[in-house]
Amino acid sequence: MPLHSHDPASHAEVPAHHTLSWRQWLGLGIVAAGLAILSAQAMGGLVSGDDRLRGALLGGLMAAAATALGTLPVLLSQKFSQRTHDTMLGFGAGVMLAASAFSLVIPALAAAKSQGAGPWGAGGIVGAGILGGALLLLLIDRAVPHEHFVKGLEGPQARAIKRAWLFVLAITLHNLPEGLAIGVAFAGSDGVGAKALAAGISIQDVPEGMVVALALRGVGYGRWMSAGLGVVSGLIEPVAAVMGVALIGLSASLLPWGLAAAAGAMLYVISHEIIPESHRKGHEAFATGGLMLGFVVMMLLDTALG
């Protein structure tokens, strides 16, 4: 179904007649138990004054606030050209690309070497982590019903869920690796680099929040609904950031794997979502220019602050 269709029937909720198998219930139970353990550990760390958890939470909240800030033009009825949209998407892709390299991959290599791995061993660990992070996001993308701005409905039984929540799920999938990246970075020893990563992700979250809200507005949602869903989409970032620290807290040996997996997830989002979206309307030059500028801004943030 094309995303920009305004057929009233497309907004109707279709009843779903589906029961989960025992394997699916078992899988959901394992995931729920894992999240409960991580949540308990995270809350214990916050109560005890863990600086890593506090930093990750503040970094995630800063990113969420930046996403909310980006939705304000929709409430003010501001309109932007498609070329501006594509340039901002490219900028966000550039920031994420540089963050993946300078704030995640390079520290992951350093962490692996500090744990005794040689050059080839560290490269193998980080390479496997990157591929694992991308594969995990691919599996989530296939398993969770959601709706993209261009490609339309994806995932099992997507038509049985209201379109507004399909958008929320799609945006959450997009923001999840960003929050995890912030948390994993704060779990490491480079606090300055983690702050630079959080700042860079927050910078790109401002235009991202605006693009998300404007896209929702363009497919028929009201101003307040569009802005509200944009704000909700950013709330996953502080949660994922805290979870990232808690996960690495289970074992220090997971740090290089976590950093690399976060980088792989971000690279997946860049290639699978952002770049195709920014190039679909014929503004490739502006989108590429935005990407280059975003890359340089994030590189300067990381190297100047580090």
C-alpha positions as CSV (number, residue, x, y, z in Angstrom):
1,M,0.0,0.0,0.0
2,P,1.5,3.4,-0.9
3,L,2.3,5.5,2.1
4,H,0.8,8.7,0.8
5,S,-2.6,7.2,0.0
6,H,-5.4,9.0,1.8
7,D,-8.0,6.2,1.4
8,P,-10.1,6.3,4.6
9,A,-10.1,2.6,4.7
10,S,-6.4,2.6,5.1
11,H,-6.9,4.3,8.5
12,A,-9.3,1.7,9.7
13,E,-8.3,-0.9,12.3
14,V,-8.5,-4.4,11.0
15,P,-9.2,-7.0,13.6
16,A,-6.5,-9.6,14.0
17,H,-7.3,-13.2,14.6
18,H,-3.9,-14.6,15.7
19,T,-2.7,-16.4,18.8
20,L,0.9,-16.7,19.7
21,S,2.5,-20.2,19.7
22,W,4.2,-21.5,22.8
23,R,7.6,-20.8,21.2
24,Q,6.6,-17.1,20.7
25,W,5.4,-16.9,24.3
26,L,8.7,-18.4,25.5
27,G,10.6,-16.0,23.4
28,L,8.7,-13.0,24.8
29,G,9.1,-14.4,28.3
30,I,12.9,-14.6,27.9
31,V,13.0,-11.1,26.5
32,A,10.8,-9.7,29.3
33,A,13.0,-11.5,31.9
34,G,16.1,-10.1,30.4
35,L,14.7,-6.5,30.3
36,A,13.5,-6.9,33.9
37,I,17.0,-7.9,35.0
38,L,18.7,-5.1,33.2
39,S,16.1,-2.6,34.5
40,A,16.7,-3.8,38.1
41,Q,20.4,-3.4,37.7
42,A,20.0,0.0,36.1
43,M,17.7,1.2,38.9
44,G,20.1,-0.1,41.5
45,G,23.0,1.7,39.8
46,L,21.0,5.0,39.7
47,V,20.1,4.7,43.4
48,S,23.7,3.9,44.3
49,G,25.0,7.0,42.4
50,D,26.6,5.3,39.4
51,D,28.2,8.1,37.4
52,R,28.0,6.0,34.2
53,L,24.3,5.4,34.5
54,R,23.7,9.1,35.4
55,G,25.7,10.3,32.5
56,A,23.9,7.9,30.1
57,L,20.5,8.9,31.4
58,L,21.3,12.6,31.1
59,G,22.7,12.0,27.6
60,G,19.6,10.1,26.5
61,L,17.3,12.8,28.0
62,M,19.3,15.5,26.1
63,A,18.7,13.6,22.9
64,A,15.0,13.1,23.6
65,A,14.7,16.9,24.4
66,A,16.4,17.7,21.1
67,T,13.9,15.5,19.2
68,A,11.1,17.3,21.0
69,L,12.6,20.7,20.1
70,G,12.6,19.7,16.5
71,T,8.9,19.2,16.4
72,L,8.1,22.9,17.3
73,P,8.0,24.1,13.7
74,V,5.0,21.8,13.2
75,L,3.1,23.4,16.1
76,L,4.0,26.8,14.7
77,S,2.7,25.8,11.2
78,Q,6.1,26.3,9.6
79,K,6.6,24.7,6.2
80,F,9.8,23.6,4.6
81,S,10.7,22.6,1.1
82,Q,11.4,19.0,0.2
83,R,15.0,20.0,-0.6
84,T,15.4,21.3,3.0
85,H,14.0,18.0,4.3
86,D,16.5,16.0,2.3
87,T,19.4,18.2,3.3
88,M,18.5,17.8,7.0
89,L,18.2,14.0,6.6
90,G,21.6,14.0,5.0
91,F,23.0,16.0,7.9
92,G,21.6,13.5,10.3
93,A,23.2,10.7,8.4
94,G,26.5,12.4,8.4
95,V,26.5,12.9,12.1
96,M,25.5,9.3,12.7
97,L,28.2,8.1,10.3
98,A,30.9,10.0,12.0
99,A,29.6,9.0,15.5
100,S,29.8,5.4,14.4
101,A,33.4,5.7,13.3
102,F,35.0,8.1,15.9
103,S,32.8,7.5,19.0
104,L,32.1,3.8,18.6
105,V,34.3,1.8,16.2
106,I,37.7,3.4,17.3
107,P,36.9,3.1,21.0
108,A,35.7,-0.5,20.4
109,L,39.1,-1.3,18.9
110,A,40.9,0.3,21.8
111,A,38.8,-1.6,24.3
112,A,39.4,-4.9,22.6
113,K,43.2,-4.3,22.6
114,S,43.1,-3.2,26.2
115,Q,41.6,-6.6,27.1
116,G,44.5,-8.4,25.5
117,A,43.4,-8.9,21.9
118,G,46.0,-8.3,19.1
119,P,45.4,-6.2,16.0
120,W,43.7,-8.9,14.1
121,G,41.8,-10.2,17.1
122,A,40.5,-6.7,17.9
123,G,39.5,-6.2,14.3
124,G,37.7,-9.5,14.3
125,I,35.8,-8.7,17.5
126,V,34.8,-5.3,16.3
127,G,33.9,-6.6,12.8
128,A,31.8,-9.4,14.2
129,G,30.1,-6.9,16.6
130,I,29.3,-4.5,13.7
131,L,27.7,-7.3,11.7
132,G,25.9,-8.6,14.7
133,G,24.4,-5.2,15.5
134,A,23.2,-4.7,12.0
135,L,21.8,-8.2,11.9
136,L,19.9,-7.7,15.1
137,L,18.3,-4.5,13.8
138,L,17.4,-6.3,10.6
139,L,15.7,-9.1,12.5
140,I,13.8,-6.5,14.6
141,D,12.9,-4.7,11.5
142,R,11.4,-7.9,10.0
143,A,9.7,-9.0,13.2
144,V,8.1,-5.8,14.4
145,P,5.2,-4.4,12.4
146,H,5.8,-0.8,11.5
147,E,5.3,1.8,8.7
148,H,8.0,3.7,6.8
149,F,7.4,7.1,5.2
150,V,8.1,5.8,1.7
151,K,7.9,2.0,1.6
152,G,4.7,1.7,3.6
153,L,3.7,-1.2,5.8
154,E,6.3,-3.8,6.9
155,G,6.4,-6.6,9.4
156,P,3.9,-9.3,10.4
157,Q,0.2,-8.3,10.7
158,A,1.1,-4.7,10.1
159,R,-2.4,-3.9,8.8
160,A,-4.0,-5.0,12.1
161,I,-2.5,-2.0,13.9
162,K,-3.5,1.7,13.6
163,R,-1.2,3.6,11.3
164,A,-0.2,6.1,14.0
165,W,1.3,3.4,16.1
166,L,3.0,1.9,13.1
167,F,4.8,5.2,12.6
168,V,5.7,5.2,16.3
169,L,7.2,1.7,16.0
170,A,9.2,2.7,12.9
171,I,10.6,5.8,14.6
172,T,11.4,3.8,17.7
173,L,13.4,1.3,15.7
174,H,15.3,4.3,14.2
175,N,16.1,5.8,17.6
176,L,16.8,2.6,19.5
177,P,20.5,2.3,18.3
178,E,21.1,5.9,19.1
179,G,20.1,5.5,22.7
180,L,22.1,2.2,23.0
181,A,25.1,3.9,21.5
182,I,25.0,6.7,24.1
183,G,24.7,4.1,27.0
184,V,27.4,1.9,25.7
185,A,29.7,4.9,25.2
186,F,29.2,6.1,28.8
187,A,29.9,2.5,30.0
188,G,33.4,2.9,28.7
189,S,36.3,4.8,30.1
190,D,36.2,7.8,27.7
191,G,33.7,10.1,29.4
192,V,34.6,13.0,27.2
193,G,34.1,10.9,24.0
194,A,30.7,9.7,25.4
195,K,29.6,13.3,26.0
196,A,30.7,14.2,22.5
197,L,28.7,11.3,21.1
198,A,25.6,12.4,23.1
199,A,26.0,16.0,21.9
200,G,26.4,14.9,18.3
201,I,23.3,12.6,18.4
202,S,21.3,15.4,20.0
203,I,22.4,17.9,17.3
204,Q,21.1,15.5,14.6
205,D,18.0,14.7,16.6
206,V,16.7,18.3,16.2
207,P,16.3,18.1,12.4
208,E,15.3,14.5,12.7
209,G,12.4,15.4,15.1
210,M,11.3,18.1,12.7
211,V,11.5,15.8,9.6
212,V,9.5,13.1,11.5
213,A,6.8,15.5,12.6
214,L,6.5,17.1,9.2
215,A,6.3,13.7,7.5
216,L,3.5,12.7,9.8
217,R,1.8,16.0,9.1
218,G,2.2,15.4,5.4
219,V,0.3,12.1,5.5
220,G,-2.7,13.5,7.2
221,Y,-2.1,13.7,11.0
222,G,-3.0,16.9,12.9
223,R,-0.4,19.3,14.2
224,W,-0.6,18.2,17.8
225,M,-0.7,14.5,16.9
226,S,2.3,14.9,14.6
227,A,4.4,16.8,17.2
228,G,3.3,14.4,20.0
229,L,4.3,11.3,18.1
230,G,7.6,13.0,17.3
231,V,8.2,13.7,21.0
232,V,7.2,10.1,21.9
233,S,9.6,8.7,19.4
234,G,12.5,10.3,21.3
235,L,11.6,8.9,24.7
236,I,13.2,5.5,23.7
237,E,16.6,7.1,23.8
238,P,17.1,7.6,27.6
239,V,15.6,4.2,28.2
240,A,17.9,2.6,25.7
241,A,20.9,4.5,27.1
242,V,20.3,3.3,30.6
243,M,19.8,-0.3,29.3
244,G,23.1,0.0,27.3
245,V,25.1,0.8,30.5
246,A,23.3,-2.0,32.4
247,L,24.1,-4.5,29.7
248,I,27.8,-3.7,29.6
249,G,27.7,-3.7,33.5
250,L,27.1,-7.4,33.4
251,S,30.6,-8.0,32.1
252,A,33.4,-5.6,31.2
253,S,34.4,-7.9,28.4
254,L,31.2,-7.0,26.6
255,L,32.3,-3.4,26.1
256,P,34.0,-3.8,22.7
257,W,31.1,-5.9,21.5
258,G,28.6,-3.4,22.7
259,L,30.3,-0.4,21.1
260,A,30.7,-2.3,17.8
261,A,27.1,-3.6,17.8
262,A,25.8,0.0,18.4
263,A,27.9,1.1,15.5
264,G,26.5,-1.6,13.3
265,A,23.0,-0.8,14.2
266,M,23.5,2.9,13.4
267,L,25.2,2.0,10.1
268,Y,22.1,-0.2,9.2
269,V,19.8,2.7,9.9
270,I,21.9,5.1,7.8
271,S,22.0,2.8,4.8
272,H,18.5,1.2,5.1
273,E,16.5,4.3,6.0
274,I,18.1,7.7,6.0
275,I,20.1,7.8,2.7
276,P,17.3,6.2,0.6
277,E,14.8,8.6,2.0
278,S,17.0,11.6,1.4
279,H,17.6,10.6,-2.2
280,R,14.1,9.7,-3.3
281,K,13.0,13.2,-4.5
282,G,16.0,14.1,-6.8
283,H,17.9,16.2,-4.3
284,E,20.9,13.9,-4.0
285,A,23.4,16.8,-4.2
286,F,21.9,18.6,-1.3
287,A,21.5,15.5,0.7
288,T,25.1,14.5,0.1
289,G,26.2,18.1,1.0
290,G,24.2,17.7,4.3
291,L,25.9,14.4,5.0
292,M,29.3,15.8,4.5
293,L,28.6,18.8,6.7
294,G,27.1,16.5,9.4
295,F,30.1,14.2,9.3
296,V,32.6,17.1,9.7
297,V,30.6,18.7,12.6
298,M,30.5,15.4,14.5
299,M,34.2,14.7,13.7
300,L,35.1,18.1,15.1
301,L,33.0,17.6,18.2
302,D,34.6,14.2,18.9
303,T,38.2,15.2,18.2
304,A,38.1,18.7,19.6
305,L,36.4,17.6,22.9
306,G,38.5,14.4,23.1
